[in-house]
């Protein structure tokens, strides 16, 4: 009797253990989730940040300043001199004719041209007056009282190309008038003939600019009172 009870208990225990193993096998196992990549890490792996190129210096910054003679327009006919006529020309028989249209000035005696020179007359808003004039003043080293530069005590140009009547002087500066070498005054307002840059068109503030060789010759062969006619 006892043997049968013991046997029944052992069989029940075996059946119970087998059931537990089957149940455990049927339960699905979870695999550990992989950590998601952070957005910053993902973006940085796909997008490469390129360094910005350093700005290069402007080519114009290293360009040397041009001489005034380099700015004379080469398309204008150069100075023409008639030597035999020039030999006969004196301050007493000389006269000057200026053509605004042709941008030329002629040093003459009678109907003969001794020197034919390119010029640059007044630009729009500052046109050179036309009509009959005479040389009022001669000054071989003249400086403008109206146009020039503001310079500091060391001579450095603080503000260039100014009008003393319009532009205020920066603090600590003084006005230095623009050079008008071989100046021959025609009006009381300051219009005259003098050395200046010739760009090939009317570009002055009213004066008649000339290349230096021509201005020097005109200056040497005219006097105060020499007739000057400015044609349109």
Residue pairs with C-beta under 8 A, 6 or more apart in sequence:
68 197
71 197
71 198
71 199
72 118
72 197
72 198
72 199
72 211
73 118
73 198
73 199
73 200
73 201
75 200
76 103
76 118
76 198
76 200
77 104
77 116
77 118
78 118
79 115
79 116
79 117
79 118
79 211
79 213
79 214
80 113
80 115
80 116
80 117
81 114
81 115
81 116
81 217
82 112
82 113
82 114
82 115
85 109
85 112
85 113
85 114
86 114
86 115
86 217
86 221
88 109
89 107
89 108
89 109
89 114
89 221
90 109
90 221
91 221
91 222
91 223
91 226
92 223
93 109
93 110
94 107
94 108
94 109
94 114
94 221
94 222
94 226
95 108
95 109
95 226
95 227
95 228
95 229
96 105
96 106
96 107
96 108
96 193
96 218
96 222
96 226
96 227
96 228
96 229
97 105
97 106
97 108
97 228
97 229
97 231
98 104
98 105
98 106
98 119
98 121
98 128
98 193
98 208
98 228
98 229
98 230
98 231
99 105
99 106
99 231
100 121
100 127
100 128
100 130
100 202
100 230
100 231
100 232
101 231
101 232
103 118
103 119
103 120
103 121
103 200
103 201
103 202
104 116
104 117
104 118
104 119
105 116
105 117
105 119
105 193
105 208
105 210
105 214
105 218
106 113
106 115
106 116
106 117
107 113
107 114
107 115
107 117
107 217
107 218
107 221
107 222
108 114
114 221
115 214
115 217
115 218
117 210
117 211
117 214
117 218
118 198
118 210
118 211
118 214
119 198
119 208
119 209
119 210
120 196
120 197
120 198
120 199
120 200
120 201
120 202
120 203
120 204
120 208
120 209
121 127
121 128
121 202
121 204
121 208
121 209
122 128
122 191
122 202
122 204
122 205
122 206
122 207
123 202
123 203
123 204
123 205
124 202
126 204
126 205
126 206
127 202
127 206
128 191
128 202
128 204
128 206
128 207
128 208
128 230
129 187
129 191
129 206
129 230
130 230
130 231
130 232
131 229
131 230
132 227
132 228
132 229
133 186
133 187
133 227
133 228
133 229
133 230
134 186
134 224
134 225
134 226
134 227
134 228
135 184
135 185
135 186
135 222
135 223
135 224
135 225
135 226
135 228
136 185
136 186
136 187
136 188
136 224
137 183
137 184
137 185
137 192
137 224
138 183
138 184
138 185
138 219
138 222
138 223
138 224
139 180
139 183
139 185
140 181
140 182
140 183
140 219
141 179
141 181
142 179
142 180
142 181
142 183
142 192
142 194
143 176
143 177
143 178
143 179
143 180
144 177
144 178
144 180
144 190
145 164
145 177
145 190
146 163
146 164
146 165
146 177
146 190
146 205
147 161
147 162
147 163
147 164
147 177
147 178
147 205
148 162
148 164
148 175
148 176
148 177
148 178
149 157
149 158
149 159
149 160
149 161
149 162
149 175
149 176
149 178
150 157
150 158
150 159
150 160
150 162
150 167
150 169
150 170
150 173
150 174
150 175
150 176
151 157
151 158
151 173
151 174
151 176
152 158
152 172
152 173
153 172
158 170
158 172
158 173
159 167
159 169
159 170
159 173
162 175
164 175
164 177
169 175
179 195
180 192
180 194
180 195
180 196
180 207
181 194
181 195
181 212
181 215
182 193
182 194
182 195
182 210
182 212
182 215
182 216
182 218
182 219
183 192
183 193
183 194
184 192
184 193
184 194
184 218
184 219
184 222
184 228
185 191
185 192
186 192
186 193
186 208
186 228
186 230
189 206
190 206
190 207
191 206
191 207
191 208
192 207
192 208
193 207
193 208
193 210
193 215
193 218
193 228
194 207
194 208
194 209
194 210
194 215
195 209
195 210
195 211
195 212
195 215
196 204
196 207
196 209
196 210
197 203
197 209
198 209
198 210
198 211
203 209
208 230
210 218
